[in-house]
């Protein structure tokens, strides 16, 4: 093996020594290939783990809000302009240092709030069990009093982008949507030889127009003290839960305001029966004045004998078939985080568009004292 150890040989190696030398080279090549494969596997595993972490972070809404707030903190309130030689020419102050994000309600999830977190106790009216994932759209349904009474919450997406035709023309797309209430057709006895009287088709429609949806906003200043008072992403979690509850409240307020604007008549069982409504369809929402509401001996809240729930989004008491009403909510919400000064103080603004849909306003009544 002196030949393999690198010593100078004065004789030609034998065939056996040559074979051992070739085997030695093959073994070195195999070991080098194994080391290279191990390194490539380790690199691939690291890239896969990093990609998984990024995907996991993208699925977490609190990370999106945290990234928005962090980006706003890094925004500069000034823009510098330089000469060709690299010297500073002048500085222009920006009107506001802000970061903007558009988040889809279908993709967002509401953070799970535990009842006890160390020495701190957190409470959310959504009341989810540990480990359960709740989407924003589901949170709206859980938190909306109008939906609990039977109203529909409809998420509406933006129309697709315009398409350029082969001839150069631009084709704009419009997403038509509506909420229809279909009632029973009225049949009448017809005598022999008589004609059937014309009747209106009992289909009531409310069109959804994304372009004219009213905007609703929420704006909250976040001082440095406020930001330090929350730890471990709690500020972002609390913000998202509050926004989910607030959108539900805004939807309720919009629908109840539309019902009040229709000047509903005073409720009576006869009026509901004349419209063909089942008693089980009726629900009541009792406003801040509590008009006509009372708690029965069974512990249930009722208004004019109809099962009721409290709401802070109207002062009146409304009874109706809420399953004949809806609220269209734009599927995207816009978040704007502004850095208002050099001390890191922020202002967070959330925008949402929604439209009440009331194709059959006669299905709602007011309750007097």
Secondary structure, 3 states (H helix, E strand, C coil): CCCCCCCCCCCCCCHHHHHHHHHHHHHHHHHHHHHHHHHHHHHHHHHHHHHHHHHHHHHCHHHHHHHHHHHHHHCCCEEEEECCCCCEEEEEECCCEEEEEEEECCCCEECCCCCEECCEECCCCCCCCCCCCEEHHHHHHHHCHHHHCCCEEEEECCCCCCEECCCCCEECCCCCEEEEEECCCCCCCCCCCCCCCCCCCCEEEEEECHHHCEEEEEEEEECHHHHHCCCCCHHHHHHHHHHHHHHHHHHHHHHHHHHHHCCCCECCHHHHHHCCCCHHHCEEEECCCCCCEEECCCCCEEECCEEEEECCCCCCEEEECHHHCEEEEECEEEEEEEECCCCCCEEEEEEEEEEEECCCHHHEEECCC
